[in-house]
């Protein structure tokens, strides 16, 4: 506990010297392990020079005393510590929550974030780290989702072989790189989700969850599976129900005492760290600046190795190579920054571009398709980011599509995001108004939102109604591939300190 107060004291000492400071927080109550705790949270962010820091301080107490903090709880209060920005030379560092990470040209890792609402709640995958160093003639990028486990980890090493001999011109910046990324426990999130569902009290919800778990893990649902899972969902005793679900999932169908088929991987129930089931991506790349950093030619070749599942196969496969060719760039206009990438892609149908992406920690394990002779598909990818007045206004548009793709329920994929930093309005009128709006549409052959299948719309607006009080409005509306709709609206107040 003494360490906890020392960290808070040192952090507040830093706050007093910050050149750029934003400060938020809230008060409330939450139930943890059946105990009701009162909570006080402080969420300061500060920057002095190239050094940026963000914190999630929280104090919890009940009628019986303080919450029993662990060392992991204390470490998790450091949301992030960052030096410089991605792409700055000679060094970029970030520790903590990774919000929007990129490696190389994004063919394997792009817009990756290590923390989701679920992982934050459960207290893992928050202490990510990035370290990039450019030594002029060579350098590297590195990343991990969590320094306490290093389960998602990798890096990119690169060299500029002509730089020592040719000082100027495009050819002097010719760069060759190699990237390697892996997830040693791709079942981690789903294993936790499945175990959390053991205590579901509604029988029909239990049955629907069982069906979803099977479907998400590549199991073709037939009437026999439906009957068995429905019968298991009827069991009232939690321990017996969980045991029956695990046994049926791992033993599957039997003829007498003879095993026939296993439905779910044992890694979804117990961590085994089977090296054959690691998800691995590796690539070789090249780039050459044509017009400084504004136009840079790029090319990549990559493969993905992972666990594949079909009705007749379960095992490790390595995809055929996927190829990328195009250009990227960045333009700094003082008050505005432009970052973009446009490329042509040729990939096998079971290759997943940017497999480590913003949704990876939500949906893993990502099971590759086992295809004996995969067809190759070609398409285009575009990504543009606009930053105005630092990060006061941000806009991002991403488009990806492939010709003759088997993933017709995904592509073409369009994502548009806009964000207004509340400090911009605050500097003008004295009170902050912030907003973030995101639209993502899969199978986007038509942008007609009157039939919004495979579409999600998310937004939030934050308004300072007084010096220390905010009103927050959150909106979520999503439609699945069948047109089923989910809608959530929240309106609440928050105290700032």
N, C-alpha and C positions, 0 to 999 in steps of 0.2 A: 504494500500500500504506500510505503514511503516513496518508492520509485515513481508511483503515479503522481503524487503531488509535486515531486521534483520536476517531472516532465512538464506539467502544467505551468509551474513557476517560470521555467526557462522559456517556454513558449510565449507567455505573456511579456517576458522581457524582450523577446524578439519583436513582438507586436509594437512595442513602444518606439522602435527604431525603423519601422517599415515605411518605405516611401510611397507605396500604393497599397491601400488597405480596404477590404470590404469585410463586413462583420454581420453575421446572422445567427439565429438560434431559435429555440422553441422550448416550451415547457409543456408537460403532459404526464400521462400515465401509460404504462404498458405492463402486460402480464407475461412473465417468463417462468416456465416450469411450474405453473400453478400459483405463483406468488405475484401479487400486485405491487409494482414498483412505481414510485414517483420519479420523474426524470427531468433533468435540466440539461439542454444541449446547446453548445456554442460551436459555430461553424465559421471561423475566421479564415480568410485568404489574404495573403500579403505578398508583395513583391518589392525587392530592392535590387535595382540593377537587373542582372540576369538571373538572380536567385528568386524563385517563387516557391511558396509553401501554402498548403491548405490543411486544415485540421477538422476533425469531428470530435470535439470534446463532449463527453456526456457524463453526468453524475446521476447515479440511480440509488435510491434508498427506499426501504420499506419501513413498516412499523417496527420491524425487528432489527433494523440497522442497515448498513451499506451493502450494496450488491457485492458478491464475492468476485472481485476482479482477478483475472489471470494475466500473465505476461502477454498473452496473445491479445487480450482485450486492450491492454495499454498500447501495444504496437499499432493496433487497428485505428487508434485515435489520430494517427498521422495519416491524413488522407493522401497527401503526396508532398514530395520535395522535388523541385526541378531546377536544373541549371540550363539556361538558354532555351532555344526552341529546336524542334526537329529540323535538321538541315543546316543549322548554324555550325560554323567551324570555329575552332578545331574540335570542340567537345560539346556533347549534349548528354544530359543525365536526367532520369526521372525515377523516383521511387514511390511506390504506393499504388493508388488507383490509376489504371491505364484507360483513358477515355476513348482515344481514337488513334490507334497505333498503326504504323506503316513500316514495312521492311522492303528495301530494294524498290522494285517497280510494282509491288503489291500483287504479284501473281500467286503467291502463297499466303501472304498475310497483309490484309488491308482493312482499315477501319476496325481493327480488333479492339475489344474492351475485355478486361479480365474480370470485371465485377458486374453482376446482375442483381436485381432486387432480391433474388433467392440467395445468391452466394453472400451478399452483404448481410442478410438476416441470419445466415448460418455461420458467418464469421470466417469464411475461407475465400481464397482467390482474391485477396484485396492487396496484398503486399507485393505487387508486381515491380519490375525493375527494367529499365532500359539504359544502355550505355553505348554511345557512338563516339568514336574518336577518328578524326581525319588527320593523318600525318603528312598530307600533301601528296606524297608518292604512293601511299597505300593507307588502308584504314579498315575499320570494321563497324558493324552494327550488331547489337545483341539485345535479347529480350527474354524475360521469364514472367509467367503469370503470378508467381508467388515464391518469394525467396525462402519461405519456410519449408517448401517441398520441391520446388523446381520441376513440377510435373509438365508444364508447357514451357519449352525452352528452345533456344536456337540462336542463330546469328548469320551474319553475312560478312565475308571477308572480300576485300577488293584491292586491286592494284592498278596503278597508272604507269605502265611500263615505259612509255615514251616521254614522260614528264621530265626526267632528269636530263634528257638530251634536247628536247624541243620545248622551249619556254613559252611560245605563243602559238596561237592558231587553234582551230578545232582539234587537230590530231594530237595536240599536247594533252588534251583532256580525255583521250581514249581510255576507257576503264573496263576491266574485266572483273567479274565477281562470281562468288559461289555462296549459296545459301543452304542452310540445313535447319529444319524445324521439326520438333517432335512433341507429342503428348504421350507421356508414359502411362497415364491412367485416364483414357478417354471415356471411361464409364463413371467417373467420379460424381458428376452432377446428377445423372439419372439414377444412380444407386442411392443417393441421398433423397431424391424426390420419391422414389418407390418406397423406401423405408418409412418416410414421413407419412405415407398414405395408409399405413397399417391400422391407424386408429380411426379411419373414416366410419362414421356412425350410420350413414344412410346406405342401405343395401343396394339400391339402383345406382347410386354414385360409385360405389365400390365396383360394381360390374362394369360400368362405363370406363372406369380408370383401368381395370384389367385389360379390356379390349384395346384401349389406346396404347397401353404399354406394349402389348404384342404387336400392334400395327406399326408403332414407331420403331420397332426393332426388326422389321422385315418379315414378320410372320404373316402368312396368308390365312385369314380368318375363315374357317369353315364351320358348319353347323355343330360338329363334334366339339370343337374348341369353345364355341359359344355356350354349349350345354354345360361343359365341365366348369368353365369360369363362372357361369351363373350359379351353379350348385355350390361352388366355393364361396361366392359372395353371400349366400344365405346363412353361412355359419355365423353364429352370434359371438362366440368366444374369439377375441382378437388373436391370441397366441396360436390357437388351433387353426384359425383361418389363414394366418400368415404362413404357418408351417405347411398347410395344404397347398397354398398358392406357390410357394417355393418348390415343393416336391414335384408338383405337376409341371411347373415351368422347366425344371431341370431334367426330369425323367421323361416328360412328354408321354406319348402313347406307348403302351406296352401290350404285348400279346402273351398272356399268362405272366410269367416272370421275365420275359424277354424284352429288353429295351428296344424301342423302335425309333424314336425321334426326340431330340431335345429342342425346346422352343426358345428359351431365353439363355443368354450367356451367363455363366456363374459369376462373372465380374459385376453383374447388376445386383448381386446379393452380397458378395464378399470381395474385398480387394485382394487380388492375387498378383498384380503387377506382371502379368504374363508378357514377356518381351515380344512374342509373336503378335500381340494385339495392340501394340503401339501404333499410333497414327504418325506417319513420317512424311515430310515433304522436303524435296531438295531440288535445287535449280542452279543453272549456270546462266550468267547474263552478261550483256555488254551495253555500253552507252558511250555516246560521243556528242559533246556540245557543238551545235552549229552556230548558235547566236548567243553566246554566254549561257546563262541559266534560263533564258527565255525559250529557246528551242533546243531540246536535247533528244537525239535519236536513241531509241532503246530497243533491245531484243532480249528475249528470255527463252530458255528451254527448261521444263520442269517435269517431275514425276511425283506421284503420290503413292505411298505404300500404306495399306491398312487392312482392316478386317472386312471381309465381304460376306454377305449373306444372300442366299436365294432359296427357292423351294428345294433345290437339290444340292446345295453347296454351302459350306461354311468354312472359311479358311483365309489365309493371308494371300493378298495379291499385290502386284505392283502395276500401276497403270502404264500404258504406253505414254510417250512424252507428249506434253502439250507445248505449243509454241505461241509466242507473243512478239509482235513487231509494231512499233509506232513511235510516238514522241511524247515528251512531257515538258513541263516548264514552269517557271515562276517569274512573276513580274512585280516589282516593288515600286509603287507610284507614290510613296510617302504616306498618304492618308489611306491608301488601299493596296492590298496584296491580292494577287491572282495566282492560284496554283491549279494546274490542270494536267490531265493525261488522256490521250486518245490512242487506242491501239486496235490492231486486227489480231484475232486469235484463231488458232486451229488446234483443236483438242480432241482426244477420244471421248466417246459419249459417257464414260464413267469417271472422267476427270472433273474435279470441282474447283474452278478458279477461286482464288482467295478463300480457301477452305477455312483458314483462321480469320474469321470476320466478326462483325458486330453481334451476330447471332450465335456464334460458335459455343459460347459458354451456356447458352440457353438450351441448345438442342443436342449437344453431344451425348452419346457417341454418334458420330457421322459414319454410317456404314456405306462403303463403296459397293457398287454393283459388280457382280461377278459375271462377266460377259466373255465368252470364248473368243469371239472375233469382233471387237467393238468397232463400230463405224466411226469415222472422223467427222466432226462438225466444225463449221467455221462461223465466225461472227465478229461483232464489234463491241468495244467497251469504251465508255467515256466518263470522266469524272472531273468536275470543276468545282473549286472552292474559291469563294470571294470573301475576303476579310476587310472590313472598313473600320478605320480608326482603331487599329489594333484588333481586338476581338469584340468591339462594341456592337457591330453588325456582322453576322456571318450567314452565308448562304452556300448550300451544297446541292448539286444535282448529279445523280449517277444514272447511267443507262447501260444496259447490257442485253445483248440478244444474239441468238445463234440460229443458223439455218438448219432445218431438219433435225432439231434437237429432240431427244426423247423426253426431256423435261418440259413438256408443253404446259404443265401446270405452274411453272416458274418463270420461263422466259417468253417474251421480253420482260425485263424487270426494270422498273423506274422508281427512283427514290429522290424526293426533293425535301430539303430541310432549310428552314430559315430561323434565325435566332437574334433577338434583340437583348443586349445586355442592359440591365436596369440602370446601370451607372450613367449611360448616355443621357437618358431622359432626366435623371437626377441632377446631372450637371447643368441642364437647361432650365428646369422648372423647380428644382429643389426636392422633388419627390420621385422615387424610382418607379418606373413601369417597365417590366421585362416580359418577354414572351418567347416561346419556342413552338414551332409548328412543323410536323413531319407527316408526309404522305408517302406511303410505299405501296406499289401495286405490282403484283406478280401476274404473269400471263396477260401483259398489258398490250394486247393487240388493239384494244380500244380504250380510250381514256374516258369513255362514257360512264360517269359515276351513277347513272340511273340503274346500272347492273354492276354493282361494285364487288364482284367476287374477287377473292384473293387480294383484298385491299385493307389497309389499316391507316387510320387517321388519328394522330396523337397531337395534343396541344396543351399548353399551359400558359396562363397569364398571371403575373405577380404584380400587385399594385400596393404601393406604400400609401396607406390611408392616414397615417400619422408618422411621426418621427420613429417610433419604435414598433409599429404594428403594420402587418401586411395582410392583404386578402389574396388568397391563391385559388385559382380556378383551374382544374385539370379535366381534360376531356379525352376519352378513348372510344373509338368506334372501329370495329373490325368485322370483316366478312370472310368466311372460309370459302373453300372451293365449291361448296354446295349452296352458297348464299346465306348460310347461317350467320346470324348477327350477334355480336357482343357489344354492349354499350355501357360505359361507366362514366359518371360525372361526379366530380368532387368539388366542394366549395368549403374552404376552411380558413381560419385566421392563424397567424403565426407571429410570435413576438420576436423582435430584433433587439440586440444588445450592443 
